[in-house]
Amino acid sequence: MTIEKVSKKSVISSRGGARPGAGRPKGSGNKLTVDRLLDSIDAAMGQPLEEVIANNYIKAQADPKLSFQYEQLFLNKVMADRQQLEIDDTSTVENRQDAFLKALETIGAVAKSVDQDTE
């Protein structure tokens, strides 16, 4: 019994695979950008998304579970942007906690001022 080599070309079917001219052209940008999405949200709500999130966080303080979820959201955002925070390697855990608490206080102050402006 002899085994014959089968070339790849004889196995390829006419279905699937790359086709000339198919797909998104090289160098084309995304149709939906984060900036355009945020601008659309701001326009639809009549206020910046950051203010809406801050207001909702203040309202969520009545529900500990929801409040905790907001704090996780903020912490995840801070951790994602940690390279932008000015904390050096010698800073202590307490300093980092203080920086996070100050950020939350700032968000809360913005939400309170917005609430007072709308009343």
Secondary structure, DSSP 8 states (H G I E B T S, - for coil): -------HHHH--SSSS--TT-SS-TT---SS-HHHHHHHHHHHHTS-HHHHHHHHHHHGGGSHHHHHHHHHHHHHHHHHTGGGS---TT--HHHHHHHHHHHHHHHHHHHHHHHHHH-
